[in-house]
Amino acid sequence: MRLSKLVGERIKEIPNGATIKSHILLLRAGYIKQVSAGIFSLMPPAQKVSLKIQNIIRDEMNKVGGQEVLFPVVMPRELWEKSGRYSSIKDEMVRFKDRTNHDMVLGMTHEEASVHMALNTIKSHEQLPFMIYQIQTKFRDEPRARGGLIRVREFTMKDAYSFHLSQEDLDAYYKKVYDAYVRIYKRIGFKNFTVVEGDNGMMGGKVSHEYMAVTPAGEDSLVICPNCGYSSNMEVAVAVKEENDHTVVGEMEEVFTGNAHTIEEVCAFLETDAKHTAKAVCYKAEADGKLVVVFLRGDCDVNEMKLQKFVRSELLPVDVEEFGLFAGNIGCVDFHPENAYVFFDASLKGLENFVTGANKKDFHIKNVSMSRDLSDVQFVDVALVKAGEKCVHCGAELNLTRGIEIGNIFQLGTKYTQTMGMKVNLPDGTSKEPIMGCYGIGVGRSLASICEEKADDKGLVWPMTIAPWHIHFCPLRLDDENVSAVADELYNKMVAEGIEVLYDDRNISAGIKLTDSELMGMPIRVLISPKTMANMEAEITMRETGERFNISIKQLIGELKSLISYEIDEINKNA
């Protein structure tokens, strides 16, 4: 490819609205162009990267028995009503009417379409297990599009669906896909990624794992045990919290606290520690409008994803006064509101001598005892995990880090086959709903996340396995006839030998050429100039390490082929 003909341009300025490394560099290097919020066109270099990532995914899915299919982007309402998700999924799913006034949806995921494909097609237990997958464009009307390709509304995704007769069979296949995903990310070039326990969310099912690119740019909080390897998304993480003091001292006493409403204000007023308080955090359940109250230790925070599972509803902000309560003075003693969900977090278990609200304006109660003053309390785990808390498996202190979700796998059970009426015949004449697994990879997110991991202050740095071109060929001083003639000859030889090469054939300054080569991030740069031509040599620079050496032009093609093969082999060897 000649750079003078490449669609796209390189720019120096940081584009407006771009705040993270991958977004800035992909725009500056001419890889992507924004069309609308969360919607991007992939320019030729990015499309080449995307296709290479897709081919790695395709290869590994085929190795575990996957059969590639293609589901429709547009589906009728009835398909989603069968599963119940037409009404349960809110504004993220785009709904519209076709010209016959029929209700349709844009596919944001394809569980329903996969079951529809198998329905009445797969009839016998002898046809199971099987897995079908696609690489397809999807649309989710994401309210918080951000970070370039990290969180978008339109995206390319590989999604796969497996069907099994037994849980044991699903477990065995789930492990095969789990391992295939590890190989995929290693082959793409990731070195800093982890697998964590995940939340199934709208997908349903019980078992799930998320593949996370570990990076400060991530919006997911990850909980990692450095000792035993326990890892989890914050949404479902568990930990052993600091032990409470079990000694009961003193009788309950109502005290005036006036304008002290927050935990910090109450602790300062009563000269106590947040660990010796019980605070109330309140919401409204979107599903039925009921008040939701969570009591937890004052030094803890609510994990809203965990709480939503107990309430079985999205959570909304609430003005507690509409329920006759006093903000900042809500307490757990004799608290029995009508028509409300009330939860006690496990952080309160065994807590004695603590402060809580008095359920009257300007007052709190001190010397409260969980064992003495509250009876028949059922504890739940709805608190966020904090750094330094102990691992439930080995007792080591937990670390917190950030990550970008680049893939996920779920055990769906019979949620979709049951609701959509899919059964297979068994040898004894009965029938059974197959058990499903679901496996997704975000192609664009993977592309952006590898940029976050590899890029430096000069620009992008592509692993050899997914680089748009392996070689960035930079002849300097193309106005020199000798350089120009040798450059064209070398370019033609590279192409003839199957070397993927981007040829900077522009007759511009060396500074611009070298800066562009670093910005665009090809793994190897080859430079010739009047200076190197004096010795009939070319200069080779490895983009990631900065290693630089000269080689004779006669040996160049063979050396490049060896370098490319070596780099690809090293990446694949570790996968």
TILUMMAR-169222 format. One record per residue (C-alpha): y negated, x negated, z; residue number from 1. Coordinates in nm, 2 decimals. Layout:
<nodes>
<node <Y,X,Z>,NUM>
...
</nodes>
This chain:
<nodes>
<node <0.00,0.00,0.00>,1>
<node <-0.34,-0.13,-0.10>,2>
<node <-0.59,-0.08,0.18>,3>
<node <-0.87,-0.01,-0.07>,4>
<node <-0.68,0.30,-0.17>,5>
<node <-0.57,0.42,0.18>,6>
<node <-0.71,0.76,0.28>,7>
<node <-0.91,0.72,0.60>,8>
<node <-1.16,0.48,0.74>,9>
<node <-1.20,0.25,1.03>,10>
<node <-1.50,0.29,1.26>,11>
<node <-1.65,0.08,1.54>,12>
<node <-1.80,0.35,1.76>,13>
<node <-1.61,0.54,2.03>,14>
<node <-1.58,0.90,1.89>,15>
<node <-1.75,1.18,2.09>,16>
<node <-1.51,1.35,2.33>,17>
<node <-1.24,1.08,2.32>,18>
<node <-1.18,0.95,2.67>,19>
<node <-0.83,0.80,2.67>,20>
<node <-0.71,0.49,2.49>,21>
<node <-0.47,0.65,2.24>,22>
<node <-0.72,0.92,2.13>,23>
<node <-1.00,0.66,2.09>,24>
<node <-0.79,0.41,1.89>,25>
<node <-0.61,0.66,1.67>,26>
<node <-0.95,0.80,1.56>,27>
<node <-1.12,0.46,1.52>,28>
<node <-0.83,0.32,1.32>,29>
<node <-0.82,0.61,1.08>,30>
<node <-0.48,0.76,1.19>,31>
<node <-0.59,1.11,1.29>,32>
<node <-0.87,1.35,1.21>,33>
<node <-0.96,1.64,1.43>,34>
<node <-0.97,1.98,1.26>,35>
<node <-1.04,2.20,1.57>,36>
<node <-0.98,2.19,1.95>,37>
<node <-0.62,2.06,1.99>,38>
<node <-0.55,2.06,1.61>,39>
<node <-0.53,1.74,1.42>,40>
<node <-0.45,1.62,1.07>,41>
<node <-0.23,1.31,1.06>,42>
<node <-0.37,1.06,0.81>,43>
<node <-0.12,0.85,0.61>,44>
<node <-0.05,0.58,0.87>,45>
<node <0.01,0.83,1.15>,46>
<node <0.24,1.04,0.92>,47>
<node <0.44,0.73,0.85>,48>
<node <0.48,0.66,1.22>,49>
<node <0.57,1.02,1.29>,50>
<node <0.84,1.02,1.02>,51>
<node <0.99,0.70,1.16>,52>
<node <1.00,0.86,1.51>,53>
<node <1.16,1.17,1.36>,54>
<node <1.43,0.96,1.19>,55>
<node <1.52,0.79,1.51>,56>
<node <1.55,1.13,1.68>,57>
<node <1.75,1.27,1.39>,58>
<node <1.99,0.97,1.40>,59>
<node <2.06,1.01,1.77>,60>
<node <2.10,1.39,1.75>,61>
<node <2.35,1.35,1.47>,62>
<node <2.54,1.10,1.67>,63>
<node <2.59,1.36,1.95>,64>
<node <2.71,1.62,1.70>,65>
<node <2.39,1.79,1.63>,66>
<node <2.35,2.00,1.32>,67>
<node <2.00,2.01,1.17>,68>
<node <1.85,2.35,1.09>,69>
<node <1.51,2.50,1.04>,70>
<node <1.39,2.81,1.22>,71>
<node <1.09,3.02,1.11>,72>
<node <0.74,2.96,1.24>,73>
<node <0.67,3.33,1.24>,74>
<node <0.90,3.58,1.42>,75>
<node <0.90,3.95,1.47>,76>
<node <0.82,4.10,1.81>,77>
<node <1.16,4.25,1.85>,78>
<node <1.33,3.91,1.88>,79>
<node <1.11,3.81,2.18>,80>
<node <1.14,4.16,2.34>,81>
<node <1.51,4.11,2.36>,82>
<node <1.47,3.81,2.58>,83>
<node <1.18,3.96,2.78>,84>
<node <0.94,3.69,2.69>,85>
<node <0.72,3.89,2.46>,86>
<node <0.55,4.04,2.77>,87>
<node <0.62,3.75,3.02>,88>
<node <0.44,3.48,2.82>,89>
<node <0.07,3.54,2.83>,90>
<node <-0.21,3.41,2.61>,91>
<node <-0.04,3.08,2.52>,92>
<node <0.16,3.27,2.25>,93>
<node <-0.03,3.39,1.94>,94>
<node <0.05,3.75,1.85>,95>
<node <-0.07,3.92,1.53>,96>
<node <0.01,4.20,1.29>,97>
<node <0.13,4.15,0.94>,98>
<node <0.01,4.37,0.64>,99>
<node <0.26,4.64,0.73>,100>
<node <0.11,4.66,1.08>,101>
<node <0.43,4.50,1.23>,102>
<node <0.39,4.29,1.55>,103>
<node <0.46,3.92,1.49>,104>
<node <0.44,3.60,1.69>,105>
<node <0.39,3.23,1.61>,106>
<node <0.68,3.03,1.74>,107>
<node <0.59,2.81,2.04>,108>
<node <0.96,2.75,2.12>,109>
<node <1.27,2.87,1.95>,110>
<node <1.54,2.98,2.21>,111>
<node <1.53,3.33,2.06>,112>
<node <1.56,3.21,1.71>,113>
<node <1.85,2.98,1.79>,114>
<node <2.05,3.26,1.95>,115>
<node <1.96,3.49,1.66>,116>
<node <2.10,3.23,1.42>,117>
<node <2.43,3.21,1.62>,118>
<node <2.45,3.58,1.68>,119>
<node <2.74,3.74,1.47>,120>
<node <2.77,3.40,1.30>,121>
<node <2.96,3.23,1.59>,122>
<node <3.23,3.47,1.69>,123>
<node <3.52,3.27,1.83>,124>
<node <3.56,3.04,2.13>,125>
<node <3.71,2.79,1.88>,126>
<node <3.37,2.74,1.73>,127>
<node <3.23,2.62,2.06>,128>
<node <3.08,2.39,2.16>,129>
<node <2.81,2.32,1.90>,130>
<node <2.45,2.21,1.89>,131>
<node <2.18,2.30,1.64>,132>
<node <1.84,2.13,1.62>,133>
<node <1.52,2.13,1.42>,134>
<node <1.21,1.92,1.38>,135>
<node <0.94,2.18,1.33>,136>
<node <0.57,2.26,1.37>,137>
<node <0.49,2.48,1.66>,138>
<node <0.17,2.65,1.80>,139>
<node <0.08,2.71,2.16>,140>
<node <-0.27,2.83,2.24>,141>
<node <-0.31,2.57,2.50>,142>
<node <-0.62,2.64,2.72>,143>
<node <-0.67,2.27,2.81>,144>
<node <-0.64,2.08,2.49>,145>
<node <-0.73,1.72,2.57>,146>
<node <-0.65,1.35,2.50>,147>
<node <-0.60,1.37,2.12>,148>
<node <-0.23,1.41,2.05>,149>
<node <-0.14,1.42,2.42>,150>
<node <-0.21,1.79,2.48>,151>
<node <-0.26,1.99,2.16>,152>
<node <-0.22,2.34,2.03>,153>
<node <-0.04,2.27,1.71>,154>
<node <0.23,2.01,1.74>,155>
<node <0.55,1.87,1.58>,156>
<node <0.86,1.90,1.81>,157>
<node <1.23,1.84,1.79>,158>
<node <1.40,2.12,1.98>,159>
<node <1.78,2.15,2.01>,160>
<node <2.01,2.42,2.15>,161>
<node <2.37,2.38,2.26>,162>
<node <2.63,2.65,2.32>,163>
<node <2.93,2.61,2.56>,164>
<node <3.21,2.81,2.71>,165>
<node <3.20,2.66,3.05>,166>
<node <2.95,2.50,3.29>,167>
<node <3.17,2.19,3.30>,168>
<node <3.14,2.16,2.92>,169>
<node <2.77,2.20,2.94>,170>
<node <2.74,1.94,3.21>,171>
<node <2.94,1.68,3.00>,172>
<node <2.73,1.75,2.69>,173>
<node <2.40,1.75,2.89>,174>
<node <2.48,1.40,3.00>,175>
<node <2.54,1.29,2.64>,176>
<node <2.20,1.42,2.54>,177>
<node <2.04,1.27,2.85>,178>
<node <2.17,0.93,2.74>,179>
<node <2.07,0.99,2.38>,180>
<node <1.72,1.05,2.49>,181>
<node <1.71,0.72,2.67>,182>
<node <1.82,0.55,2.35>,183>
<node <1.56,0.73,2.15>,184>
<node <1.27,0.62,2.36>,185>
<node <1.40,0.26,2.38>,186>
<node <1.43,0.26,2.00>,187>
<node <1.08,0.39,1.96>,188>
<node <0.97,0.09,2.17>,189>
<node <0.90,0.23,2.51>,190>
<node <0.96,0.00,2.80>,191>
<node <0.77,0.18,3.07>,192>
<node <0.93,0.53,3.09>,193>
<node <1.13,0.71,3.35>,194>
<node <1.34,1.03,3.39>,195>
<node <1.25,1.27,3.66>,196>
<node <1.37,1.60,3.79>,197>
<node <1.17,1.87,3.63>,198>
<node <1.06,2.24,3.65>,199>
<node <1.21,2.48,3.40>,200>
<node <0.90,2.71,3.39>,201>
<node <0.91,2.97,3.12>,202>
<node <1.24,2.82,2.99>,203>
<node <1.46,2.96,3.26>,204>
<node <1.77,2.79,3.40>,205>
<node <1.82,2.57,3.70>,206>
<node <1.88,2.21,3.60>,207>
<node <1.62,2.02,3.41>,208>
<node <1.49,1.66,3.35>,209>
<node <1.17,1.53,3.21>,210>
<node <1.12,1.20,3.03>,211>
<node <0.79,1.05,3.13>,212>
<node <0.58,0.77,2.98>,213>
<node <0.44,0.61,3.29>,214>
<node <0.07,0.55,3.24>,215>
<node <-0.26,0.61,3.42>,216>
<node <-0.36,0.84,3.13>,217>
<node <-0.08,1.09,3.23>,218>
<node <-0.17,1.43,3.37>,219>
<node <0.16,1.47,3.55>,220>
<node <0.21,1.33,3.90>,221>
<node <0.54,1.16,3.95>,222>
<node <0.72,1.09,4.28>,223>
<node <0.94,0.77,4.27>,224>
<node <1.16,0.61,4.53>,225>
<node <1.16,0.24,4.47>,226>
<node <1.48,0.20,4.67>,227>
<node <1.74,0.45,4.55>,228>
<node <1.58,0.56,4.22>,229>
<node <1.51,0.92,4.32>,230>
<node <1.24,1.04,4.08>,231>
<node <1.08,1.38,4.03>,232>
<node <0.78,1.56,3.89>,233>
<node <0.54,1.65,4.17>,234>
<node <0.60,2.02,4.08>,235>
<node <0.95,2.01,4.23>,236>
<node <0.95,1.69,4.44>,237>
<node <1.08,1.70,4.80>,238>
<node <1.02,1.45,5.08>,239>
<node <1.07,1.40,5.45>,240>
<node <0.73,1.45,5.62>,241>
<node <0.61,1.28,5.94>,242>
<node <0.80,1.41,6.24>,243>
<node <0.61,1.66,6.45>,244>
<node <0.56,1.63,6.83>,245>
<node <0.81,1.87,7.00>,246>
<node <0.65,1.86,7.34>,247>
<node <0.49,2.19,7.46>,248>
<node <0.18,2.13,7.67>,249>
<node <-0.06,2.40,7.79>,250>
<node <-0.11,2.77,7.73>,251>
<node <-0.27,2.92,7.42>,252>
<node <-0.65,2.93,7.45>,253>
<node <-0.90,3.11,7.23>,254>
<node <-1.20,2.89,7.16>,255>
<node <-1.53,2.94,6.99>,256>
<node <-1.57,2.72,6.68>,257>
<node <-1.87,2.89,6.51>,258>
<node <-1.94,2.76,6.16>,259>
<node <-1.65,2.52,6.17>,260>
<node <-1.42,2.66,5.90>,261>
<node <-1.26,2.37,5.71>,262>
<node <-0.98,2.16,5.86>,263>
<node <-1.22,1.86,5.87>,264>
<node <-1.49,2.07,6.05>,265>
<node <-1.25,2.22,6.30>,266>
<node <-1.09,1.88,6.38>,267>
<node <-1.43,1.73,6.44>,268>
<node <-1.54,2.02,6.66>,269>
<node <-1.22,2.02,6.87>,270>
<node <-1.17,1.65,6.86>,271>
<node <-0.82,1.67,6.72>,272>
<node <-0.62,1.55,6.43>,273>
<node <-0.53,1.75,6.11>,274>
<node <-0.16,1.68,6.19>,275>
<node <-0.21,1.90,6.50>,276>
<node <-0.35,2.21,6.31>,277>
<node <-0.20,2.49,6.10>,278>
<node <-0.42,2.60,5.81>,279>
<node <-0.40,2.91,5.59>,280>
<node <-0.42,2.88,5.21>,281>
<node <-0.46,3.21,5.03>,282>
<node <-0.42,3.34,4.68>,283>
<node <-0.37,3.68,4.50>,284>
<node <-0.05,3.74,4.31>,285>
<node <-0.13,3.82,3.95>,286>
<node <0.18,4.04,3.91>,287>
<node <0.10,4.30,4.18>,288>
<node <-0.23,4.21,4.33>,289>
<node <-0.09,4.14,4.67>,290>
<node <-0.24,3.88,4.91>,291>
<node <-0.05,3.56,4.93>,292>
<node <-0.09,3.35,5.25>,293>
<node <0.07,3.01,5.32>,294>
<node <0.05,2.84,5.66>,295>
<node <0.11,2.47,5.66>,296>
<node <0.02,2.16,5.86>,297>
<node <-0.35,2.07,5.82>,298>
<node <-0.28,1.74,5.66>,299>
<node <-0.07,1.89,5.38>,300>
<node <-0.16,2.07,5.06>,301>
<node <0.01,2.36,4.88>,302>
<node <0.23,2.29,4.57>,303>
<node <0.13,2.59,4.37>,304>
<node <0.43,2.56,4.13>,305>
<node <0.67,2.58,4.42>,306>
<node <0.49,2.87,4.57>,307>
<node <0.49,3.06,4.24>,308>
<node <0.87,3.06,4.24>,309>
<node <0.88,3.23,4.58>,310>
<node <0.61,3.49,4.48>,311>
<node <0.75,3.52,4.13>,312>
<node <0.40,3.55,3.99>,313>
<node <0.11,3.34,3.87>,314>
<node <-0.14,3.28,4.15>,315>
<node <-0.51,3.37,4.13>,316>
<node <-0.81,3.28,4.35>,317>
<node <-0.89,3.54,4.62>,318>
<node <-1.17,3.65,4.84>,319>
<node <-0.99,3.72,5.17>,320>
<node <-1.27,3.94,5.29>,321>
<node <-1.14,4.22,5.06>,322>
<node <-0.82,4.21,5.27>,323>
<node <-1.02,4.23,5.60>,324>
<node <-0.97,3.86,5.69>,325>
<node <-1.22,3.59,5.79>,326>
<node <-1.22,3.28,5.57>,327>
<node <-1.18,2.97,5.78>,328>
<node <-1.04,3.16,6.08>,329>
<node <-0.70,3.29,5.96>,330>
<node <-0.42,3.20,6.20>,331>
<node <-0.05,3.23,6.22>,332>
<node <-0.03,3.39,6.57>,333>
<node <0.03,3.77,6.55>,334>
<node <-0.06,3.77,6.18>,335>
<node <0.09,4.08,6.02>,336>
<node <-0.13,4.19,5.72>,337>
<node <-0.01,4.49,5.52>,338>
<node <0.11,4.45,5.17>,339>
<node <0.11,4.07,5.17>,340>
<node <0.34,3.77,5.11>,341>
<node <0.33,3.54,5.41>,342>
<node <0.50,3.19,5.40>,343>
<node <0.54,2.92,5.66>,344>
<node <0.58,2.57,5.51>,345>
<node <0.85,2.34,5.66>,346>
<node <0.57,2.10,5.77>,347>
<node <0.52,2.33,6.06>,348>
<node <0.88,2.31,6.18>,349>
<node <0.88,2.18,6.54>,350>
<node <0.50,2.16,6.56>,351>
<node <0.36,2.21,6.92>,352>
<node <0.01,2.19,7.07>,353>
<node <-0.16,2.28,6.75>,354>
<node <-0.48,2.46,6.65>,355>
<node <-0.49,2.76,6.42>,356>
<node <-0.73,3.04,6.34>,357>
<node <-0.77,3.33,6.58>,358>
<node <-0.80,3.59,6.30>,359>
<node <-1.15,3.68,6.43>,360>
<node <-1.48,3.55,6.31>,361>
<node <-1.59,3.21,6.46>,362>
<node <-1.28,3.16,6.68>,363>
<node <-0.97,2.95,6.67>,364>
<node <-0.67,2.92,6.91>,365>
<node <-0.55,2.59,7.05>,366>
<node <-0.23,2.48,7.23>,367>
<node <-0.02,2.70,7.00>,368>
<node <0.36,2.63,7.00>,369>
<node <0.59,2.71,6.71>,370>
<node <0.89,2.74,6.94>,371>
<node <0.72,2.94,7.21>,372>
<node <0.45,3.15,7.04>,373>
<node <0.61,3.24,6.70>,374>
<node <0.95,3.39,6.67>,375>
<node <1.19,3.44,6.38>,376>
<node <0.99,3.22,6.14>,377>
<node <1.17,3.14,5.81>,378>
<node <1.04,2.81,5.67>,379>
<node <1.01,2.73,5.30>,380>
<node <0.92,2.40,5.12>,381>
<node <0.59,2.46,4.94>,382>
<node <0.39,2.15,5.03>,383>
<node <0.29,1.87,4.79>,384>
<node <0.46,1.54,4.85>,385>
<node <0.23,1.25,4.95>,386>
<node <0.26,0.88,4.90>,387>
<node <0.43,0.71,5.20>,388>
<node <0.64,1.01,5.29>,389>
<node <1.01,0.94,5.31>,390>
<node <1.28,0.99,5.05>,391>
<node <1.52,1.27,5.13>,392>
<node <1.81,1.06,5.00>,393>
<node <1.76,0.71,5.15>,394>
<node <1.45,0.73,5.38>,395>
<node <1.24,0.48,5.19>,396>
<node <0.87,0.53,5.14>,397>
<node <0.79,0.72,4.82>,398>
<node <0.54,0.60,4.56>,399>
<node <0.32,0.83,4.34>,400>
<node <0.23,0.75,3.98>,401>
<node <0.11,0.92,3.67>,402>
<node <0.30,1.01,3.35>,403>
<node <0.29,1.19,3.02>,404>
<node <0.58,1.42,2.95>,405>
<node <0.73,1.31,2.62>,406>
<node <1.06,1.50,2.63>,407>
<node <1.26,1.74,2.84>,408>
<node <1.61,1.88,2.87>,409>
<node <1.72,2.20,3.04>,410>
<node <2.04,2.38,3.14>,411>
<node <1.95,2.74,3.04>,412>
<node <2.27,2.92,3.15>,413>
<node <2.32,3.26,2.99>,414>
<node <1.96,3.37,3.01>,415>
<node <1.92,3.41,2.64>,416>
<node <2.28,3.48,2.52>,417>
<node <2.31,3.76,2.77>,418>
<node <1.98,3.93,2.70>,419>
<node <2.03,3.91,2.32>,420>
<node <2.39,4.02,2.33>,421>
<node <2.57,3.71,2.20>,422>
<node <2.94,3.69,2.29>,423>
<node <3.24,3.50,2.16>,424>
<node <3.60,3.61,2.17>,425>
<node <3.84,3.45,2.41>,426>
<node <4.22,3.39,2.36>,427>
<node <4.30,3.67,2.61>,428>
<node <4.11,3.93,2.41>,429>
<node <3.81,3.94,2.63>,430>
<node <3.46,3.81,2.54>,431>
<node <3.20,3.59,2.71>,432>
<node <2.84,3.49,2.67>,433>
<node <2.80,3.12,2.58>,434>
<node <2.62,2.90,2.83>,435>
<node <2.32,2.72,2.67>,436>
<node <2.14,2.39,2.70>,437>
<node <1.79,2.32,2.55>,438>
<node <1.65,1.97,2.46>,439>
<node <1.30,1.90,2.34>,440>
<node <1.09,1.60,2.22>,441>
<node <0.73,1.60,2.14>,442>
<node <0.68,1.38,1.83>,443>
<node <0.30,1.36,1.85>,444>
<node <0.31,1.30,2.22>,445>
<node <0.56,1.02,2.17>,446>
<node <0.33,0.86,1.91>,447>
<node <0.02,0.88,2.13>,448>
<node <0.21,0.77,2.44>,449>
<node <0.35,0.45,2.28>,450>
<node <-0.02,0.38,2.20>,451>
<node <-0.11,0.42,2.56>,452>
<node <0.17,0.17,2.66>,453>
<node <0.12,-0.09,2.39>,454>
<node <-0.24,-0.10,2.28>,455>
<node <-0.48,-0.37,2.40>,456>
<node <-0.86,-0.40,2.40>,457>
<node <-0.86,-0.50,2.03>,458>
<node <-0.66,-0.20,1.90>,459>
<node <-0.32,-0.05,1.84>,460>
<node <0.00,-0.25,1.87>,461>
<node <0.30,-0.09,1.70>,462>
<node <0.66,-0.17,1.78>,463>
<node <0.84,-0.29,1.46>,464>
<node <1.08,0.02,1.46>,465>
<node <0.80,0.27,1.41>,466>
<node <0.51,0.07,1.26>,467>
<node <0.35,0.24,0.95>,468>
<node <0.38,-0.10,0.78>,469>
<node <0.55,-0.41,0.91>,470>
<node <0.31,-0.65,0.75>,471>
<node <-0.07,-0.65,0.74>,472>
<node <-0.15,-0.89,0.45>,473>
<node <-0.50,-1.03,0.48>,474>
<node <-0.61,-1.27,0.20>,475>
<node <-0.95,-1.41,0.27>,476>
<node <-1.20,-1.50,-0.01>,477>
<node <-1.05,-1.29,-0.29>,478>
<node <-1.34,-1.41,-0.50>,479>
<node <-1.14,-1.74,-0.52>,480>
<node <-0.92,-1.71,-0.83>,481>
<node <-0.64,-1.92,-0.67>,482>
<node <-0.63,-1.70,-0.35>,483>
<node <-0.65,-1.38,-0.56>,484>
<node <-0.37,-1.48,-0.79>,485>
<node <-0.14,-1.59,-0.51>,486>
<node <-0.22,-1.28,-0.31>,487>
<node <-0.12,-1.05,-0.59>,488>
<node <0.20,-1.24,-0.65>,489>
<node <0.30,-1.24,-0.28>,490>
<node <0.22,-0.87,-0.25>,491>
<node <0.44,-0.79,-0.55>,492>
<node <0.72,-1.00,-0.41>,493>
<node <0.70,-0.83,-0.07>,494>
<node <0.72,-0.49,-0.23>,495>
<node <1.01,-0.60,-0.45>,496>
<node <1.20,-0.73,-0.15>,497>
<node <1.16,-0.40,0.04>,498>
<node <0.91,-0.53,0.29>,499>
<node <0.67,-0.26,0.41>,500>
<node <0.33,-0.41,0.36>,501>
<node <-0.04,-0.30,0.39>,502>
<node <-0.24,-0.53,0.15>,503>
<node <-0.60,-0.56,0.24>,504>
<node <-0.73,-0.61,-0.12>,505>
<node <-1.09,-0.56,-0.03>,506>
<node <-1.33,-0.84,-0.12>,507>
<node <-1.52,-0.83,0.21>,508>
<node <-1.59,-1.06,0.50>,509>
<node <-1.31,-1.23,0.70>,510>
<node <-1.45,-1.08,1.02>,511>
<node <-1.41,-0.72,0.91>,512>
<node <-1.06,-0.78,0.77>,513>
<node <-0.94,-0.95,1.08>,514>
<node <-1.09,-0.68,1.31>,515>
<node <-0.94,-0.40,1.10>,516>
<node <-0.60,-0.57,1.12>,517>
<node <-0.61,-0.59,1.50>,518>
<node <-0.74,-0.23,1.52>,519>
<node <-0.47,-0.09,1.30>,520>
<node <-0.19,-0.27,1.49>,521>
<node <0.08,-0.38,1.24>,522>
<node <0.33,-0.61,1.41>,523>
<node <0.28,-0.91,1.18>,524>
<node <-0.04,-1.03,1.01>,525>
<node <-0.01,-1.27,0.71>,526>
<node <-0.33,-1.45,0.62>,527>
<node <-0.40,-1.68,0.32>,528>
<node <-0.74,-1.84,0.25>,529>
<node <-0.87,-2.14,0.05>,530>
<node <-0.81,-2.34,0.37>,531>
<node <-0.44,-2.25,0.40>,532>
<node <-0.39,-2.27,0.02>,533>
<node <-0.49,-2.63,0.03>,534>
<node <-0.15,-2.70,0.19>,535>
<node <0.02,-2.40,0.01>,536>
<node <0.07,-2.23,0.34>,537>
<node <0.02,-1.89,0.49>,538>
<node <-0.07,-1.82,0.85>,539>
<node <0.15,-1.57,1.05>,540>
<node <0.02,-1.39,1.36>,541>
<node <0.23,-1.17,1.58>,542>
<node <0.02,-0.88,1.69>,543>
<node <0.17,-0.82,2.03>,544>
<node <0.20,-1.17,2.16>,545>
<node <-0.08,-1.34,1.96>,546>
<node <0.16,-1.62,1.86>,547>
<node <0.04,-1.79,1.55>,548>
<node <0.20,-2.04,1.31>,549>
<node <0.18,-2.16,0.95>,550>
<node <0.46,-2.16,0.70>,551>
<node <0.49,-2.27,0.34>,552>
<node <0.43,-2.00,0.09>,553>
<node <0.77,-2.07,-0.07>,554>
<node <0.94,-1.98,0.26>,555>
<node <0.72,-1.69,0.35>,556>
<node <0.92,-1.40,0.22>,557>
<node <1.24,-1.52,0.38>,558>
<node <1.06,-1.58,0.71>,559>
<node <0.90,-1.23,0.71>,560>
<node <1.24,-1.06,0.65>,561>
<node <1.39,-1.26,0.93>,562>
<node <1.11,-1.18,1.17>,563>
<node <1.12,-0.81,1.09>,564>
<node <1.50,-0.80,1.13>,565>
<node <1.49,-0.99,1.45>,566>
<node <1.22,-0.76,1.61>,567>
<node <1.41,-0.44,1.51>,568>
<node <1.74,-0.58,1.63>,569>
<node <1.59,-0.68,1.97>,570>
<node <1.45,-0.33,2.02>,571>
<node <1.78,-0.16,1.92>,572>
<node <1.99,-0.40,2.11>,573>
<node <1.83,-0.28,2.44>,574>
<node <1.87,0.09,2.35>,575>
</nodes>
